[in-house]
Amino acid sequence: MQYEVRNAPLPVLICKLDQGESIECQKGAMSWMTPSMEMKTGLGSGGNGLLGALGKMAKSAVTGESIFRNTYSATGGSGEIAFASSFPGDIICFNTSENAVVAQKSAYLANTIGVNMDIFFQKKIGAGFFGGEGFIMQKFSGKGMVFLEINGSVVEYDLAPGQSMLIDTGYLAAMDATCSIDIETVKGIGNALLGGEGFFNTKVTGPGKIWLQTMPANILASAVQPYIVTGNK
């Protein structure tokens, strides 16, 4: 399969599949495709059998995503399919054969067959409740490509063993599964109350790469909210 990402900051992922190749996505993610592509709705990779179905149901319950996945296959010769981003930003691609990746729940866009999607629980409960990234994230492993949506532009850092980065709420998009995540309290009560950054920061420690997003959805919503006319008097 060949793929490319075009036209950021309103990006689209365009995939060209050979006969017999397939790609999975959340329902409703497909934007356009050639007639040679065939859609099949099911539980996706890892959803076979009773245990697989129950696992999918549990994951969807905690991540908020649909239990069903759409699989698009090139059955009438080679084909093309596109997935447009749902938010201004970028689309980044990961090869899970090289490293497992952990991402925020809303980042998933599509994946090739062979990628496993699992729940990633924060080992330290405080990081989930106060770190701003949520207690539950998603982990992608296996053998294949996974495509994730980034809000705004993406900035990548490669953290050495023991090296850390402090990240404000919502700015952590993804990280290698080799990284660890914790929280750190903002020092000084005056800084916490008056600095506008809240009481906690997310602390990510290497080894591994992290991907930061420059415009989290909550920040954009706060920026445009004063300009929205609600009609209320």
Contacts in CASP RR format, 6 or more apart in sequence:
PFRMAT RR
TARGET T0000
AUTHOR 0000-0000-0000
METHOD contacts of the structure
MODEL  1
MQYEVRNAPLPVLICKLDQGESIECQKGAMSWMTPSMEMKTGLGSGGNGL
LGALGKMAKSAVTGESIFRNTYSATGGSGEIAFASSFPGDIICFNTSENA
VVAQKSAYLANTIGVNMDIFFQKKIGAGFFGGEGFIMQKFSGKGMVFLEI
NGSVVEYDLAPGQSMLIDTGYLAAMDATCSIDIETVKGIGNALLGGEGFF
NTKVTGPGKIWLQTMPANILASAVQPYIVTGNK
1 15 0 8 1.000
1 16 0 8 1.000
1 17 0 8 1.000
1 18 0 8 1.000
1 21 0 8 1.000
1 23 0 8 1.000
1 112 0 8 1.000
1 145 0 8 1.000
2 15 0 8 1.000
2 16 0 8 1.000
3 13 0 8 1.000
3 14 0 8 1.000
3 15 0 8 1.000
3 16 0 8 1.000
3 93 0 8 1.000
3 145 0 8 1.000
3 147 0 8 1.000
4 13 0 8 1.000
4 14 0 8 1.000
5 11 0 8 1.000
5 12 0 8 1.000
5 13 0 8 1.000
5 14 0 8 1.000
5 90 0 8 1.000
5 91 0 8 1.000
5 92 0 8 1.000
5 93 0 8 1.000
6 12 0 8 1.000
6 14 0 8 1.000
8 89 0 8 1.000
8 90 0 8 1.000
8 91 0 8 1.000
8 153 0 8 1.000
9 88 0 8 1.000
9 89 0 8 1.000
9 90 0 8 1.000
9 152 0 8 1.000
9 153 0 8 1.000
10 84 0 8 1.000
10 85 0 8 1.000
10 88 0 8 1.000
10 89 0 8 1.000
11 84 0 8 1.000
11 85 0 8 1.000
11 89 0 8 1.000
11 90 0 8 1.000
11 91 0 8 1.000
12 31 0 8 1.000
12 82 0 8 1.000
12 83 0 8 1.000
12 84 0 8 1.000
12 85 0 8 1.000
12 91 0 8 1.000
13 82 0 8 1.000
13 83 0 8 1.000
13 84 0 8 1.000
13 85 0 8 1.000
13 91 0 8 1.000
13 109 0 8 1.000
13 110 0 8 1.000
13 147 0 8 1.000
14 80 0 8 1.000
14 81 0 8 1.000
14 82 0 8 1.000
15 23 0 8 1.000
15 80 0 8 1.000
15 81 0 8 1.000
15 82 0 8 1.000
15 83 0 8 1.000
15 110 0 8 1.000
16 78 0 8 1.000
16 79 0 8 1.000
16 80 0 8 1.000
17 23 0 8 1.000
17 37 0 8 1.000
17 72 0 8 1.000
17 73 0 8 1.000
17 74 0 8 1.000
17 78 0 8 1.000
17 79 0 8 1.000
17 80 0 8 1.000
17 81 0 8 1.000
18 74 0 8 1.000
18 77 0 8 1.000
18 78 0 8 1.000
19 74 0 8 1.000
19 75 0 8 1.000
19 76 0 8 1.000
19 77 0 8 1.000
19 78 0 8 1.000
20 73 0 8 1.000
20 74 0 8 1.000
20 75 0 8 1.000
20 77 0 8 1.000
21 73 0 8 1.000
21 74 0 8 1.000
21 112 0 8 1.000
22 71 0 8 1.000
22 72 0 8 1.000
22 73 0 8 1.000
22 74 0 8 1.000
22 112 0 8 1.000
22 113 0 8 1.000
23 71 0 8 1.000
23 72 0 8 1.000
23 81 0 8 1.000
23 110 0 8 1.000
23 111 0 8 1.000
23 112 0 8 1.000
23 113 0 8 1.000
24 44 0 8 1.000
24 45 0 8 1.000
24 69 0 8 1.000
24 70 0 8 1.000
24 71 0 8 1.000
24 72 0 8 1.000
24 110 0 8 1.000
24 111 0 8 1.000
24 112 0 8 1.000
24 113 0 8 1.000
24 115 0 8 1.000
25 69 0 8 1.000
25 70 0 8 1.000
25 72 0 8 1.000
25 83 0 8 1.000
25 109 0 8 1.000
25 110 0 8 1.000
25 111 0 8 1.000
26 65 0 8 1.000
26 66 0 8 1.000
26 69 0 8 1.000
26 70 0 8 1.000
26 108 0 8 1.000
26 109 0 8 1.000
26 110 0 8 1.000
27 41 0 8 1.000
27 66 0 8 1.000
27 68 0 8 1.000
27 69 0 8 1.000
27 70 0 8 1.000
28 70 0 8 1.000
29 70 0 8 1.000
29 83 0 8 1.000
29 109 0 8 1.000
29 110 0 8 1.000
30 39 0 8 1.000
30 70 0 8 1.000
30 72 0 8 1.000
30 81 0 8 1.000
30 82 0 8 1.000
30 83 0 8 1.000
31 82 0 8 1.000
31 83 0 8 1.000
31 84 0 8 1.000
32 81 0 8 1.000
32 82 0 8 1.000
33 72 0 8 1.000
33 79 0 8 1.000
33 80 0 8 1.000
33 81 0 8 1.000
33 82 0 8 1.000
34 79 0 8 1.000
34 80 0 8 1.000
34 81 0 8 1.000
36 74 0 8 1.000
36 75 0 8 1.000
36 76 0 8 1.000
36 77 0 8 1.000
36 78 0 8 1.000
36 79 0 8 1.000
37 72 0 8 1.000
37 73 0 8 1.000
37 74 0 8 1.000
37 75 0 8 1.000
37 79 0 8 1.000
37 80 0 8 1.000
37 81 0 8 1.000
38 72 0 8 1.000
38 73 0 8 1.000
38 74 0 8 1.000
38 75 0 8 1.000
38 76 0 8 1.000
39 70 0 8 1.000
39 71 0 8 1.000
39 72 0 8 1.000
40 70 0 8 1.000
40 71 0 8 1.000
40 73 0 8 1.000
41 68 0 8 1.000
41 69 0 8 1.000
41 70 0 8 1.000
41 71 0 8 1.000
42 68 0 8 1.000
42 69 0 8 1.000
42 70 0 8 1.000
42 71 0 8 1.000
43 52 0 8 1.000
43 53 0 8 1.000
43 56 0 8 1.000
43 67 0 8 1.000
43 68 0 8 1.000
43 69 0 8 1.000
44 56 0 8 1.000
44 69 0 8 1.000
44 71 0 8 1.000
45 69 0 8 1.000
45 111 0 8 1.000
45 113 0 8 1.000
45 114 0 8 1.000
45 115 0 8 1.000
45 116 0 8 1.000
45 117 0 8 1.000
46 52 0 8 1.000
46 56 0 8 1.000
46 116 0 8 1.000
47 53 0 8 1.000
47 55 0 8 1.000
47 56 0 8 1.000
56 67 0 8 1.000
57 67 0 8 1.000
58 119 0 8 1.000
59 65 0 8 1.000
59 117 0 8 1.000
59 118 0 8 1.000
59 119 0 8 1.000
60 66 0 8 1.000
60 67 0 8 1.000
62 119 0 8 1.000
62 136 0 8 1.000
63 105 0 8 1.000
63 119 0 8 1.000
63 136 0 8 1.000
63 138 0 8 1.000
64 105 0 8 1.000
65 105 0 8 1.000
65 108 0 8 1.000
71 113 0 8 1.000
72 81 0 8 1.000
83 91 0 8 1.000
83 109 0 8 1.000
83 110 0 8 1.000
83 147 0 8 1.000
85 91 0 8 1.000
85 109 0 8 1.000
85 149 0 8 1.000
86 149 0 8 1.000
87 149 0 8 1.000
87 151 0 8 1.000
87 152 0 8 1.000
87 217 0 8 1.000
88 151 0 8 1.000
88 152 0 8 1.000
88 215 0 8 1.000
88 220 0 8 1.000
89 149 0 8 1.000
89 150 0 8 1.000
89 151 0 8 1.000
89 152 0 8 1.000
89 153 0 8 1.000
89 213 0 8 1.000
89 215 0 8 1.000
90 149 0 8 1.000
90 150 0 8 1.000
90 152 0 8 1.000
90 153 0 8 1.000
90 154 0 8 1.000
91 109 0 8 1.000
91 147 0 8 1.000
91 148 0 8 1.000
91 149 0 8 1.000
91 150 0 8 1.000
92 147 0 8 1.000
92 148 0 8 1.000
92 150 0 8 1.000
92 154 0 8 1.000
92 174 0 8 1.000
92 211 0 8 1.000
93 145 0 8 1.000
93 146 0 8 1.000
93 147 0 8 1.000
93 148 0 8 1.000
94 101 0 8 1.000
94 140 0 8 1.000
94 145 0 8 1.000
94 146 0 8 1.000
94 147 0 8 1.000
94 148 0 8 1.000
94 174 0 8 1.000
95 144 0 8 1.000
95 145 0 8 1.000
96 115 0 8 1.000
96 116 0 8 1.000
96 140 0 8 1.000
96 141 0 8 1.000
96 142 0 8 1.000
96 143 0 8 1.000
96 144 0 8 1.000
96 145 0 8 1.000
96 146 0 8 1.000
97 142 0 8 1.000
97 143 0 8 1.000
97 144 0 8 1.000
99 176 0 8 1.000
99 177 0 8 1.000
99 178 0 8 1.000
99 209 0 8 1.000
100 139 0 8 1.000
100 140 0 8 1.000
100 141 0 8 1.000
100 142 0 8 1.000
100 176 0 8 1.000
100 177 0 8 1.000
101 139 0 8 1.000
101 140 0 8 1.000
101 146 0 8 1.000
101 148 0 8 1.000
101 174 0 8 1.000
101 175 0 8 1.000
101 176 0 8 1.000
101 177 0 8 1.000
102 120 0 8 1.000
102 137 0 8 1.000
102 138 0 8 1.000
102 139 0 8 1.000
102 140 0 8 1.000
102 174 0 8 1.000
102 175 0 8 1.000
102 176 0 8 1.000
102 177 0 8 1.000
102 179 0 8 1.000
103 137 0 8 1.000
103 138 0 8 1.000
103 140 0 8 1.000
103 148 0 8 1.000
103 173 0 8 1.000
103 174 0 8 1.000
103 175 0 8 1.000
104 133 0 8 1.000
104 134 0 8 1.000
104 137 0 8 1.000
104 138 0 8 1.000
104 170 0 8 1.000
104 172 0 8 1.000
104 173 0 8 1.000
104 174 0 8 1.000
105 134 0 8 1.000
105 136 0 8 1.000
105 137 0 8 1.000
105 138 0 8 1.000
106 149 0 8 1.000
106 217 0 8 1.000
107 138 0 8 1.000
107 148 0 8 1.000
107 149 0 8 1.000
107 150 0 8 1.000
107 173 0 8 1.000
107 174 0 8 1.000
108 117 0 8 1.000
108 138 0 8 1.000
108 140 0 8 1.000
108 146 0 8 1.000
108 148 0 8 1.000
108 149 0 8 1.000
109 147 0 8 1.000
109 148 0 8 1.000
109 149 0 8 1.000
110 146 0 8 1.000
110 147 0 8 1.000
111 117 0 8 1.000
111 140 0 8 1.000
111 144 0 8 1.000
111 145 0 8 1.000
111 146 0 8 1.000
111 147 0 8 1.000
112 144 0 8 1.000
112 145 0 8 1.000
112 146 0 8 1.000
113 144 0 8 1.000
114 142 0 8 1.000
114 143 0 8 1.000
114 144 0 8 1.000
115 140 0 8 1.000
115 141 0 8 1.000
115 142 0 8 1.000
115 143 0 8 1.000
115 144 0 8 1.000
115 145 0 8 1.000
115 146 0 8 1.000
116 140 0 8 1.000
116 141 0 8 1.000
116 142 0 8 1.000
117 138 0 8 1.000
117 139 0 8 1.000
117 140 0 8 1.000
117 146 0 8 1.000
118 138 0 8 1.000
118 139 0 8 1.000
118 140 0 8 1.000
118 141 0 8 1.000
119 136 0 8 1.000
119 137 0 8 1.000
119 138 0 8 1.000
119 139 0 8 1.000
120 136 0 8 1.000
120 137 0 8 1.000
120 138 0 8 1.000
120 139 0 8 1.000
120 177 0 8 1.000
121 135 0 8 1.000
121 136 0 8 1.000
122 128 0 8 1.000
122 133 0 8 1.000
122 134 0 8 1.000
122 135 0 8 1.000
122 136 0 8 1.000
122 137 0 8 1.000
122 181 0 8 1.000
123 180 0 8 1.000
123 181 0 8 1.000
124 181 0 8 1.000
124 182 0 8 1.000
124 183 0 8 1.000
125 135 0 8 1.000
126 182 0 8 1.000
126 183 0 8 1.000
127 133 0 8 1.000
127 135 0 8 1.000
127 181 0 8 1.000
127 182 0 8 1.000
127 183 0 8 1.000
127 202 0 8 1.000
128 134 0 8 1.000
128 135 0 8 1.000
128 183 0 8 1.000
129 135 0 8 1.000
130 183 0 8 1.000
130 199 0 8 1.000
130 200 0 8 1.000
131 169 0 8 1.000
131 183 0 8 1.000
131 200 0 8 1.000
131 201 0 8 1.000
131 202 0 8 1.000
132 169 0 8 1.000
132 170 0 8 1.000
132 200 0 8 1.000
132 202 0 8 1.000
133 169 0 8 1.000
133 170 0 8 1.000
133 172 0 8 1.000
133 181 0 8 1.000
133 202 0 8 1.000
139 177 0 8 1.000
140 146 0 8 1.000
141 177 0 8 1.000
148 173 0 8 1.000
148 174 0 8 1.000
150 173 0 8 1.000
150 211 0 8 1.000
150 213 0 8 1.000
151 173 0 8 1.000
151 213 0 8 1.000
151 214 0 8 1.000
151 215 0 8 1.000
151 216 0 8 1.000
151 217 0 8 1.000
151 220 0 8 1.000
152 213 0 8 1.000
152 214 0 8 1.000
152 215 0 8 1.000
153 213 0 8 1.000
153 214 0 8 1.000
153 215 0 8 1.000
154 173 0 8 1.000
154 211 0 8 1.000
154 212 0 8 1.000
154 213 0 8 1.000
154 214 0 8 1.000
155 211 0 8 1.000
155 212 0 8 1.000
155 213 0 8 1.000
155 214 0 8 1.000
156 209 0 8 1.000
156 210 0 8 1.000
156 211 0 8 1.000
156 212 0 8 1.000
157 165 0 8 1.000
157 209 0 8 1.000
157 210 0 8 1.000
157 212 0 8 1.000
158 208 0 8 1.000
158 209 0 8 1.000
159 165 0 8 1.000
159 179 0 8 1.000
159 204 0 8 1.000
159 205 0 8 1.000
159 206 0 8 1.000
159 207 0 8 1.000
159 208 0 8 1.000
159 209 0 8 1.000
159 210 0 8 1.000
160 206 0 8 1.000
160 207 0 8 1.000
161 206 0 8 1.000
161 207 0 8 1.000
162 205 0 8 1.000
162 206 0 8 1.000
162 207 0 8 1.000
163 205 0 8 1.000
163 206 0 8 1.000
163 207 0 8 1.000
164 203 0 8 1.000
164 204 0 8 1.000
164 205 0 8 1.000
164 206 0 8 1.000
165 203 0 8 1.000
165 204 0 8 1.000
165 210 0 8 1.000
166 184 0 8 1.000
166 201 0 8 1.000
166 202 0 8 1.000
166 203 0 8 1.000
167 201 0 8 1.000
167 202 0 8 1.000
167 203 0 8 1.000
167 204 0 8 1.000
167 210 0 8 1.000
167 212 0 8 1.000
168 197 0 8 1.000
168 201 0 8 1.000
168 202 0 8 1.000
169 198 0 8 1.000
169 200 0 8 1.000
169 202 0 8 1.000
169 216 0 8 1.000
169 218 0 8 1.000
170 202 0 8 1.000
170 213 0 8 1.000
170 216 0 8 1.000
170 218 0 8 1.000
170 219 0 8 1.000
171 202 0 8 1.000
171 212 0 8 1.000
171 213 0 8 1.000
171 214 0 8 1.000
171 216 0 8 1.000
172 181 0 8 1.000
172 202 0 8 1.000
172 204 0 8 1.000
172 210 0 8 1.000
172 212 0 8 1.000
172 213 0 8 1.000
173 211 0 8 1.000
173 212 0 8 1.000
173 213 0 8 1.000
174 210 0 8 1.000
174 211 0 8 1.000
175 181 0 8 1.000
175 204 0 8 1.000
175 208 0 8 1.000
175 209 0 8 1.000
175 210 0 8 1.000
175 211 0 8 1.000
176 207 0 8 1.000
176 208 0 8 1.000
176 209 0 8 1.000
176 210 0 8 1.000
178 206 0 8 1.000
178 207 0 8 1.000
178 208 0 8 1.000
179 204 0 8 1.000
179 205 0 8 1.000
179 206 0 8 1.000
179 207 0 8 1.000
179 208 0 8 1.000
179 209 0 8 1.000
179 210 0 8 1.000
180 204 0 8 1.000
180 205 0 8 1.000
180 206 0 8 1.000
181 202 0 8 1.000
181 203 0 8 1.000
181 204 0 8 1.000
181 205 0 8 1.000
182 202 0 8 1.000
182 203 0 8 1.000
182 205 0 8 1.000
183 200 0 8 1.000
183 201 0 8 1.000
183 202 0 8 1.000
183 203 0 8 1.000
184 200 0 8 1.000
184 201 0 8 1.000
184 203 0 8 1.000
185 192 0 8 1.000
185 199 0 8 1.000
185 200 0 8 1.000
186 192 0 8 1.000
186 197 0 8 1.000
186 198 0 8 1.000
186 199 0 8 1.000
186 200 0 8 1.000
186 201 0 8 1.000
191 197 0 8 1.000
192 198 0 8 1.000
192 199 0 8 1.000
204 210 0 8 1.000
END
